[in-house]
Amino acid sequence: MAPASAVTFDGTHLVASFDYFARKLDATVTDGALTGTYGSVNPNGKGGAATAFTAKRVAKLVDPAAAPGAPEIYGSWEIAAKSSKGESAWEFRADRPVGKSPVIKTVIQRIDGDTGGLWGTWNGTSYTVGHFTAAGGALYSVTPQADGTLAIRSLLGSVHGAATDLIAKRPSEARKENLPAPTDPTQQTTLKDPKVPLAFSAPDLNGKIVSNTDAEFQGKVVIVAIGGSWCPNCHDEAPFLVSLYQKFHKQGLEVVNLDFEQGDPATDTARLKAFIAHYGIKYPVLAAGTTDQLAEKFPQAVNLNCWPTSFFIGRDGLVKEIHAGFAGPGNTEGHAALERDVTALVEKLLAAPVGSESESAQVR
């Protein structure tokens, strides 16, 4: 779990605030258990009511590799899914335990982002995996089936509107059944006319209007990152954008965060300020509107529906690539690949002189 913004503990009563998510943990230690609630600091706002929980120490973890009958499920799987994003499949990945660790790590990767790392052990019939982070809790059972599939059940309700019971198949089996593969993040969102510069204009938190036509962006490589401080995958993306900005800003990279909040005045601004401070963001963060205004503010985009989505703009002012969603650290392999590919893309765009034939063409 990420560090709390503030913590108080009097020996029995624990209060931990996570300002950058506008959430709070309020719990009491009784008979060796931690019992309380976790949720929005503004329960009447868009964050929803707090969730009750009880946490107990685990006396002993069972090594899934050594447990009798524990099957190997490591590697990549695919889950057929119908989501509001238009995707038809998600990836489920299970990583081998590191060293002698008794815990496996799994993750579900959607087009808009991943669930975060889900850790757990074998209980004799299934793996129970989950986490408790600043974004909230997640808990799944993963049960190998006789036909070679995995039955994955969310134990905390529906997942992004999907059913609580999911079936995962190996990619090779999914292809035999003519099931579609997970959507390529670079193909989710497109532009109506790639020859027209991406337009944006919005105020920063001091009220200064920042626009794509400003002098500071001319002849620069620009990442326009769309997100919101309420969005867990945007929190995963922020440290990477900060690292890119620190590494390449002097070479001509600019980053602009177009922030869309949930329309809750009692929460939005304070959370966004805490988000900026928590990740040490030095590039412009603009208050672009509310989530329901996304299509209105970006009429040039087609199928823009993922949080986050990043537009990569070349020195000629044209969009070269659009990347939907973000594979965070919870998806170890996917995150490493994304960092590698995006870094290579930024380096290629920075190396191209303004107006060159190679730079004016679509990169990929």
C-alpha positions as CSV (number, residue, x, y, z in Angstrom):
1,M,0.0,0.0,0.0
2,A,1.3,3.5,-0.9
3,P,2.3,5.8,2.0
4,A,-0.5,7.6,3.8
5,S,-0.6,11.4,3.8
6,A,-1.1,11.4,7.5
7,V,-1.5,8.8,10.3
8,T,-2.6,8.9,13.9
9,F,-2.6,5.9,16.3
10,D,-3.3,6.0,20.0
11,G,-2.6,2.4,20.7
12,T,-6.0,1.0,19.7
13,H,-7.5,3.6,17.2
14,L,-5.8,4.0,13.8
15,V,-6.7,6.7,11.3
16,A,-4.7,6.9,8.0
17,S,-5.6,9.5,5.4
18,F,-4.7,9.1,1.7
19,D,-5.3,12.7,0.5
20,Y,-4.2,11.9,-3.1
21,F,-7.2,9.5,-3.4
22,A,-9.5,11.5,-1.0
23,R,-9.8,8.3,1.1
24,K,-9.4,7.4,4.8
25,L,-8.9,4.3,6.8
26,D,-10.5,4.4,10.3
27,A,-10.1,1.3,12.3
28,T,-9.7,-0.1,15.9
29,V,-7.4,-2.9,17.1
30,T,-9.4,-5.4,19.2
31,D,-8.4,-9.0,20.1
32,G,-5.6,-9.0,17.5
33,A,-7.9,-7.9,14.7
34,L,-8.1,-4.6,12.9
35,T,-11.7,-3.6,12.3
36,G,-13.0,-0.5,10.7
37,T,-13.9,1.2,7.4
38,Y,-12.0,2.5,4.3
39,G,-13.5,4.9,1.8
40,S,-14.1,8.4,0.6
41,V,-13.4,11.3,3.0
42,N,-16.7,12.8,1.6
43,P,-19.2,9.9,1.8
44,N,-21.9,12.0,0.2
45,G,-19.8,12.7,-2.9
46,K,-18.9,10.6,-6.0
47,G,-16.4,8.5,-4.0
48,G,-19.3,6.5,-2.4
49,A,-19.7,5.1,1.1
50,A,-16.9,3.6,3.1
51,T,-16.4,-0.2,3.0
52,A,-16.3,-2.1,6.3
53,F,-13.4,-4.6,6.8
54,T,-11.8,-6.8,9.3
55,A,-8.1,-7.7,9.0
56,K,-6.2,-10.5,10.9
57,R,-2.6,-11.6,10.9
58,V,-1.9,-14.7,8.8
59,A,-0.2,-17.3,11.0
60,K,1.5,-19.2,8.3
61,L,1.6,-19.0,4.5
62,V,1.6,-22.2,2.4
63,D,4.1,-22.4,-0.5
64,P,1.9,-23.0,-3.6
65,A,4.8,-24.8,-5.3
66,A,5.1,-27.3,-2.4
67,A,1.4,-27.7,-1.5
68,P,0.0,-31.1,-2.5
69,G,-1.8,-30.9,-5.8
70,A,-1.0,-27.2,-6.4
71,P,-1.2,-26.8,-10.2
72,E,1.1,-24.5,-12.1
73,I,-0.9,-21.6,-13.7
74,Y,2.0,-19.3,-14.5
75,G,2.1,-17.3,-17.7
76,S,-0.5,-15.5,-19.8
77,W,-4.2,-16.3,-20.1
78,E,-7.1,-14.5,-21.8
79,I,-10.5,-13.7,-20.5
80,A,-13.4,-13.2,-22.9
81,A,-15.1,-10.0,-21.8
82,K,-17.7,-7.4,-23.1
83,S,-17.0,-4.1,-21.5
84,S,-18.2,-0.5,-22.1
85,K,-14.8,0.2,-23.7
86,G,-15.5,-2.0,-26.7
87,E,-12.8,-4.6,-25.9
88,S,-13.5,-8.3,-26.2
89,A,-10.8,-9.8,-24.0
90,W,-8.6,-9.1,-21.0
91,E,-5.3,-10.6,-20.1
92,F,-4.8,-12.6,-16.9
93,R,-1.2,-13.2,-15.9
94,A,0.3,-15.3,-13.1
95,D,4.0,-14.9,-12.2
96,R,6.1,-17.5,-10.5
97,P,7.1,-16.9,-6.9
98,V,10.3,-15.1,-6.4
99,G,13.0,-17.3,-4.8
100,K,11.4,-19.2,-1.9
101,S,8.5,-16.8,-1.5
102,P,5.2,-18.7,-0.7
103,V,3.2,-16.1,-2.5
104,I,2.3,-15.9,-6.2
105,K,1.5,-12.7,-8.0
106,T,-1.4,-12.3,-10.6
107,V,-3.0,-9.4,-12.4
108,I,-5.8,-8.7,-14.8
109,Q,-5.0,-6.3,-17.6
110,R,-7.9,-4.4,-19.2
111,I,-7.6,-1.9,-22.1
112,D,-7.8,1.0,-19.6
113,G,-5.4,-0.5,-17.1
114,D,-4.7,-3.3,-14.7
115,T,-6.2,-4.4,-11.4
116,G,-2.9,-3.9,-9.6
117,G,-0.9,-6.8,-8.3
118,L,-3.0,-9.6,-6.7
119,W,-1.0,-11.7,-4.3
120,G,-2.1,-15.0,-2.7
121,T,-1.5,-18.7,-2.0
122,W,-3.0,-22.1,-2.8
123,N,-5.7,-23.4,-0.4
124,G,-6.1,-26.9,-1.7
125,T,-8.7,-26.2,-4.3
126,S,-7.9,-22.7,-5.6
127,Y,-5.6,-19.7,-5.4
128,T,-7.0,-16.8,-3.4
129,V,-5.4,-13.6,-4.5
130,G,-6.0,-10.0,-3.7
131,H,-4.6,-6.7,-2.3
132,F,-5.6,-3.7,-0.2
133,T,-4.2,-0.4,-1.6
134,A,-4.9,3.3,-1.4
135,A,-7.4,2.7,-4.3
136,G,-9.3,0.1,-2.3
137,G,-9.5,-3.7,-2.0
138,A,-9.6,-6.5,-4.5
139,L,-10.1,-10.3,-3.9
140,Y,-10.4,-13.1,-6.3
141,S,-10.4,-16.9,-6.3
142,V,-8.6,-18.6,-9.2
143,T,-9.7,-22.3,-9.6
144,P,-8.1,-24.6,-12.3
145,Q,-10.7,-26.6,-14.2
146,A,-10.5,-30.1,-15.6
147,D,-10.7,-28.7,-19.2
148,G,-7.6,-26.6,-18.7
149,T,-9.3,-23.3,-18.1
150,L,-9.3,-21.1,-15.0
151,A,-12.5,-20.1,-13.2
152,I,-11.8,-16.6,-11.8
153,R,-14.3,-15.2,-9.4
154,S,-14.4,-11.7,-8.0
155,L,-15.2,-12.1,-4.3
156,L,-16.0,-8.4,-3.9
157,G,-18.5,-7.9,-6.6
158,S,-18.5,-7.1,-10.3
159,V,-15.3,-6.0,-12.1
160,H,-15.9,-2.9,-14.3
161,G,-19.5,-3.9,-14.9
162,A,-18.5,-7.5,-16.0
163,A,-19.8,-10.7,-14.4
164,T,-18.3,-11.8,-11.1
165,D,-17.5,-15.2,-12.7
166,L,-14.9,-15.2,-15.5
167,I,-13.2,-17.9,-17.5
168,A,-9.5,-17.7,-18.6
169,K,-8.0,-19.7,-21.4
170,R,-4.5,-19.9,-22.8
171,P,-4.1,-17.7,-25.8
172,S,-3.5,-20.7,-28.1
173,E,-6.8,-22.2,-27.1
174,A,-8.6,-18.9,-27.5
175,R,-7.2,-18.6,-31.1
176,K,-8.4,-22.2,-31.9
177,E,-11.9,-21.0,-30.8
178,N,-11.6,-17.9,-33.0
179,L,-11.9,-15.7,-29.9
180,P,-10.6,-12.2,-30.3
181,A,-7.3,-11.2,-28.5
182,P,-7.0,-8.3,-26.1
183,T,-7.1,-4.9,-27.9
184,D,-3.7,-3.3,-28.8
185,P,-3.6,-0.1,-26.6
186,T,-2.3,1.9,-29.6
187,Q,-5.4,0.9,-31.7
188,Q,-8.2,1.7,-29.2
189,T,-8.4,5.5,-29.9
190,T,-7.9,7.3,-33.2
191,L,-8.3,10.8,-34.7
192,K,-10.9,11.9,-37.2
193,D,-8.1,13.7,-39.1
194,P,-4.5,12.9,-38.2
195,K,-3.3,15.9,-40.3
196,V,-4.9,18.3,-37.9
197,P,-3.1,19.2,-34.6
198,L,-4.7,18.1,-31.4
199,A,-6.4,21.1,-29.8
200,F,-6.6,21.7,-26.1
201,S,-7.2,24.7,-23.9
202,A,-7.9,24.7,-20.2
203,P,-6.9,26.6,-17.0
204,D,-4.3,25.3,-14.5
205,L,-5.1,25.4,-10.8
206,N,-4.0,29.1,-10.7
207,G,-6.5,30.0,-13.5
208,K,-3.9,30.5,-16.2
209,I,-5.2,29.3,-19.6
210,V,-2.8,26.8,-21.3
211,S,-3.3,25.9,-24.9
212,N,-1.7,23.8,-27.6
213,T,-0.9,27.0,-29.5
214,D,1.3,28.4,-26.7
215,A,4.9,29.1,-27.7
216,E,6.3,26.7,-25.1
217,F,4.9,23.7,-27.2
218,Q,6.0,24.8,-30.6
219,G,8.6,22.6,-32.1
220,K,8.5,20.3,-29.0
221,V,7.6,16.7,-28.5
222,V,4.5,16.8,-26.3
223,I,2.7,14.1,-24.3
224,V,-0.9,15.1,-23.7
225,A,-2.0,12.8,-20.9
226,I,-5.8,12.6,-20.1
227,G,-6.7,11.4,-16.7
228,G,-8.1,12.2,-13.3
229,S,-7.0,12.0,-9.7
230,W,-9.9,9.6,-8.9
231,C,-8.4,7.1,-11.4
232,P,-6.2,4.3,-10.0
233,N,-4.5,3.7,-13.4
234,C,-3.7,7.4,-13.7
235,H,-1.9,7.1,-10.4
236,D,0.1,4.3,-11.8
237,E,1.0,6.4,-14.9
238,A,2.0,9.5,-13.0
239,P,5.4,8.4,-11.8
240,F,6.3,7.2,-15.3
241,L,5.3,10.6,-16.8
242,V,7.3,12.4,-14.1
243,S,10.4,10.3,-14.9
244,L,10.1,10.9,-18.7
245,Y,9.7,14.6,-18.1
246,Q,12.8,14.7,-15.8
247,K,14.8,12.7,-18.3
248,F,13.9,14.4,-21.6
249,H,12.6,17.9,-20.8
250,K,15.9,19.6,-21.5
251,Q,15.9,17.7,-24.9
252,G,12.6,19.2,-25.9
253,L,9.9,17.1,-24.2
254,E,6.8,18.7,-22.7
255,V,4.1,16.9,-20.8
256,V,0.6,18.3,-20.2
257,N,-1.9,16.6,-17.9
258,L,-5.6,17.2,-18.9
259,D,-7.4,16.4,-15.7
260,F,-11.1,15.5,-15.7
261,E,-12.7,15.1,-12.3
262,Q,-16.0,13.7,-11.0
263,G,-17.8,16.9,-10.4
264,D,-17.7,16.9,-6.6
265,P,-16.5,20.3,-5.5
266,A,-16.0,19.2,-1.9
267,T,-13.4,16.6,-3.0
268,D,-12.0,17.3,-6.5
269,T,-9.7,20.2,-6.0
270,A,-8.1,19.1,-2.8
271,R,-7.6,15.6,-4.1
272,L,-6.0,16.9,-7.3
273,K,-3.6,19.2,-5.4
274,A,-2.6,16.2,-3.2
275,F,-2.1,14.1,-6.3
276,I,0.2,16.7,-7.8
277,A,2.2,17.0,-4.6
278,H,2.4,13.2,-3.9
279,Y,4.0,12.5,-7.3
280,G,6.1,15.7,-7.5
281,I,4.5,16.8,-10.8
282,K,6.3,19.8,-12.3
283,Y,4.6,19.9,-15.7
284,P,1.3,21.7,-16.3
285,V,-1.8,20.0,-14.8
286,L,-5.0,21.6,-16.3
287,A,-8.5,21.5,-14.9
288,A,-10.1,20.4,-18.2
289,G,-13.6,19.5,-16.9
290,T,-15.6,16.6,-15.6
291,T,-15.5,13.1,-16.8
292,D,-18.8,13.4,-18.7
293,Q,-17.3,16.3,-20.8
294,L,-14.5,14.2,-22.3
295,A,-16.0,13.8,-25.7
296,E,-17.1,17.5,-25.8
297,K,-13.6,18.7,-25.0
298,F,-11.9,16.3,-27.5
299,P,-14.2,16.1,-30.5
300,Q,-11.2,15.2,-32.7
301,A,-10.8,11.8,-31.1
302,V,-12.7,8.6,-32.0
303,N,-13.5,6.1,-29.3
304,L,-11.8,8.1,-26.6
305,N,-13.0,6.2,-23.5
306,C,-10.1,5.0,-21.4
307,W,-8.6,6.6,-18.3
308,P,-5.8,7.3,-18.8
309,T,-5.2,8.0,-22.5
310,S,-2.0,9.6,-23.8
311,F,-1.4,11.4,-27.1
312,F,2.2,11.6,-28.3
313,I,2.8,14.6,-30.5
314,G,5.8,15.1,-32.7
315,R,7.8,18.3,-33.3
316,D,5.5,19.2,-36.2
317,G,2.5,19.4,-33.9
318,L,0.8,16.3,-35.2
319,V,-0.2,13.2,-33.1
320,K,2.1,10.2,-33.9
321,E,0.6,7.7,-31.5
322,I,-2.3,7.4,-29.0
323,H,-1.9,5.0,-26.1
324,A,-5.1,3.9,-24.2
325,G,-4.8,2.8,-20.6
326,F,-1.7,2.0,-18.6
327,A,0.0,-1.3,-17.6
328,G,1.1,-0.4,-14.1
329,P,3.8,-2.1,-11.8
330,G,1.2,-4.7,-10.8
331,N,1.6,-6.1,-14.4
332,T,5.4,-6.7,-14.1
333,E,6.0,-7.9,-17.7
334,G,3.4,-5.5,-19.3
335,H,4.8,-2.5,-17.4
336,A,8.4,-3.2,-18.4
337,A,7.3,-3.5,-22.1
338,L,5.3,-0.3,-21.9
339,E,8.1,1.7,-20.3
340,R,10.6,0.3,-23.0
341,D,8.3,1.1,-25.9
342,V,7.2,4.5,-24.8
343,T,10.7,5.6,-24.0
344,A,11.9,4.4,-27.4
345,L,9.0,6.4,-29.0
346,V,9.9,9.6,-27.1
347,E,13.5,9.2,-28.1
348,K,12.6,8.7,-31.8
349,L,10.3,11.8,-31.8
350,L,13.0,13.9,-30.1
351,A,15.6,12.8,-32.6
352,A,13.5,13.9,-35.6
353,P,14.0,17.5,-36.8
354,V,11.0,19.7,-37.3
355,G,9.4,19.2,-40.7
356,S,11.5,16.1,-41.7
357,E,9.8,13.5,-43.8
358,S,10.3,10.8,-41.1
359,E,8.9,12.9,-38.4
360,S,5.9,14.1,-40.2
361,A,4.8,10.5,-40.9
362,Q,3.0,8.3,-38.4
363,V,5.6,6.6,-36.2
364,R,3.6,3.3,-35.9
